[in-house]
Amino acid sequence: MNTTTYTVVRTTVPGGCVASAQVTVTVNQRPTVTTQPPLPAVPIVLATR
């Protein structure tokens, strides 16, 4: 899993008040691909005379 914390800081002008907020986001790890997909079927065209 990957976890990242984001912080946002806000300063108001002209008062100079500072506020901040944080949010932590956790993302599950992607599954590992252990096999390759099958090759696509190739159509067979029969020639007629």
C-alpha positions in Angstrom: 0.0 0.0 0.0 1.1 3.5 -0.7 0.2 6.3 1.8 0.6 10.0 1.1 -0.4 12.9 3.4 -1.4 16.2 1.7 -1.4 19.5 3.6 -3.1 22.7 2.5 -2.2 26.0 4.1 -4.3 29.1 3.7 -3.3 32.6 4.8 -5.8 35.5 4.7 -4.8 38.9 3.7 -4.8 41.5 5.3 -5.6 39.7 8.6 -2.7 37.2 8.3 -4.8 34.4 9.8 -3.4 31.0 8.9 -5.4 27.8 8.7 -4.3 24.4 7.5 -5.9 21.0 6.8 -4.5 17.5 6.1 -5.8 14.5 4.4 -4.1 11.1 4.2 -4.8 9.0 1.1 -4.0 5.3 1.1 -4.0 3.4 -2.3 -3.9 -0.4 -2.4 -1.1 -2.0 -4.4 -1.9 -3.2 -7.8 -2.0 -7.0 -8.3 0.9 -8.7 -10.0 0.2 -10.1 -13.4 1.7 -13.5 -13.6 0.5 -14.7 -17.0 0.2 -13.1 -20.4 -3.2 -12.9 -22.2 -3.7 -15.3 -25.0 -2.9 -14.3 -28.5 -5.9 -13.1 -30.5 -7.4 -15.7 -32.9 -6.3 -15.2 -36.5 -9.2 -15.7 -38.9 -8.6 -18.3 -41.6 -9.8 -17.3 -45.1 -10.4 -20.1 -47.5 -9.9 -19.3 -51.1 -12.4 -20.8 -53.5 -12.0 -21.0 -57.3 
